[in-house]
Amino acid sequence: MTVLLGGIAPHPPLVIPEVGGGEIAGVKNTVQALKEFSKRIAASGADTWVFISPHGLLFRDAISINAEEQLEGDFAGFGVPQVRLKAQNDKELVEAIASASEKNGLRTVLLERRGFSQRDITLDHGVTVPLYYLQEAGVVKRCVSVTYGLLSYNDLFRFGRFISSAAASIGRNVAVIASGDLSHRLIKDAPAGYNPRGKEFDEKLVNYLREYRVEDIMNMDDDLVMDAGECGLRSIIVLLGSLSDMTINPEVLSYEGPFGVGYLVALFTPGKEGHQGGSK
């Protein structure tokens, strides 16, 4: 086994106490779920945490992976530059993932200081928010930071499989964390405006994940996805690819959207009994 645990984590900076202040009480279910999520991942025995984020350097035709020795990020963009996070990059795994992807026709871009700006190689909040809670759980692991590309769902699913096969090729046990928020259009004061289909999208996706209906997720209606104004579906599809050909026990820890954005926390545990992960 190479993927010991998979998870979905939202990334609202307001769940960081120094950022959210009093507003954090409005997402207490998400905060409690993130703590449980982090405790379980920390206890999984994974050597490396692989994050899939929507908010790093995004390409239409490629997937970007941070290739710096040391991964660093902070919450300066949210008014608290003193909250900084660091992690050692698992460069051997980065290179193995890139190699497996390129050999199978999926382009990757390795982000290094010599070719990219400081902003490009700094961890985005899609990584730093879940990483904050993981490190708060008392365990510091090597990490890999991936930003999905605007590729087809099938290609993103394939990329997830290459994460798993690359980890196996170098004897690495990993936890794969899909960072992403669901609809940004749940209420009239939502950040992206209101659309009644936002609630429909979130309900469908959460139910599909709870029942591990991979094919239904892969075939979600494009108009519904667009109307929802989400940022997490592609991260989730990469995660599902990394778990393919395994028997999975899905567990939704929490879902809420009090400020107009859907926040889902979920875990996916490989085991002898459960749902089959599909094979694209």
SULCORMO-V74009 format. One line per field, one symbol per residue. phi: phi as a letter, one per 40 degrees, with the letter a starting at -180 (. if undefined). psi: psi as a letter, one per 20 degrees, with the letter a starting at -180 (. if undefined). burial: # if it has 9 or more other ideal C-beta (glycine too) atoms within 8 Angstrom, else .. A space follows every 10 residues. Layout:
phi = ???
psi = ???
burial = ???
This chain:
phi = .bccababbc bcdcccdccc fcccccbccc ccccccdccc ccccgccabb bbbcbccbbc babcbcbccb caaabdcbgb cccbbbaccc cccdcccccc cccbgbcbbc cbdcbbcdcc bcccccbccc cdcccccgbb bcbbbbbccc ccdcccccdd cccccccccb gbcbbbbcci ccdbbcbccc dbgcadcdcc cccccccccc cfccccccbc ccccccccgc bbccccccdc ccbcgbcbbc accaaaacbg bcbbbabbbc acbibccgac
psi = phohqqqppr lphiioghgh chihhikhgg ghhhggghgg ghihjqhqpo poqijbopqh jrpqppjqgp pqrakhikjm iioqqqqpqn hghghhgggh ghhjjppqpp oqhiirrhhh jpprihghgh hghghhijpo rqrpoppqrl rqhghhgggh hhgghgghhj kppqppoopq qbpjlhrhjq hjrppiiggg gggggggggh jlmghhghkq phhggghhlr jighghhggh hhjqjqppoq oohqprlhji ppoppqqopq ahqbqpirn.
burial = .######### ######.### ...#..#..# ########## ##.#.##### #########. .#######.. #####..#.# ..#.#.#.## ..##.##### ##...##### ##...#...# ########## #####.#... #########. #...###### ########.# .######### ######...# ...##.#### ##.######. .###.###.# ...##.#### ########## ####.##### .######.## ########## ...##.##.#
